[in-house]
Amino acid sequence: MPNLIEEREEREAQRKASAAEARLQWTKRVKFFGTIGALALFLVVSGCTVLSHSTTIQSGEVGILNKTFGANAGVQPTELRPGWHWRGIGEQIIKYSTRQRIYSFTREANSDGKENEEIAFADQTGLPMTADVQLTIKVQDNRAAEIFAKYRLNFDDLIDGPIRNDTRSFLSRETEKVPVSCNLNQPSAAPGGAPTPAPLECTGSLMGAGRQAVLQKAFAPLRAKWAAEGVEISDLQWVGTIRYPDAITNAIKARTETEQRTLAAQQRKAEAEANAAAQIETARGIAESTRLRGEALRANPEIIEQIYAERSMGLCPPKATTCILGQGAWGLVPNAK
């Protein structure tokens, strides 16, 4: 009996030892996977934190660092170059385009905007008109932070706001110095007013070559002003034609029709004069020919007799007293009795 009891106790002890070993292995596995999970979670959280607090600046743009608190709060004067940049607590990185761009201010919607952005201006009589223009523009890489700190606008808003306003202002300043046309009576800007006669001295106009001259005069101060701000405006051009009022368009059409009628009348007059001159010359030639022939016949009377004989075919010789007329003219011959 004692041996049986000892064997039973020994088996119970082995069972307990195996159970304890199993619990120990399970605890180790739980701790291992828990550590791995915690590490993975830490990496994920750290990665999200890094991504959410960093900004990548692409080529053709710069970064502008804005701090919301601290000793140097506000827009920082130094631009961030293309690359990866860490954004700390309370910091904001604004991407600012420095690519050259061609922007069009047009009445119709385009890729630059859906709203009406046509430029309005007037001539020296106050007659209103509109036109579409386009400019080539670029922000200097080392002036983007300064521009943003001053205007608090991104590149698109800067073009749509201050630059468009200056384009309209400088263009209006030049168009108000000249009439629409130097030889066109313009309708009054006031309703019911008398037409304004064409100026006696005209230094320019908004038609023909004068249109480009006015635009280039407006472009010079526009470019100079924004160059001082750090914005390069390298070109300014009309897009299409100026949209004149209907009264001006009708006056131009009427003037063109009058000019065409005048040219046609001048051509008819020139043709008639040429025909008359040709007839005069023809008559003069005939008269001169007749005169010369008469002088020749008077100087040679025998020629007249020869011509007379040839034309009478010998039936009525010169100085004859009797002539034979007709084919059966025997009855005209004097009787021999």
Order of alpha helices (4+ residues) and beta strands (2+ residues): alpha-beta-beta-beta-beta-beta-beta-beta-beta-alpha-alpha-alpha-alpha-beta-alpha-alpha
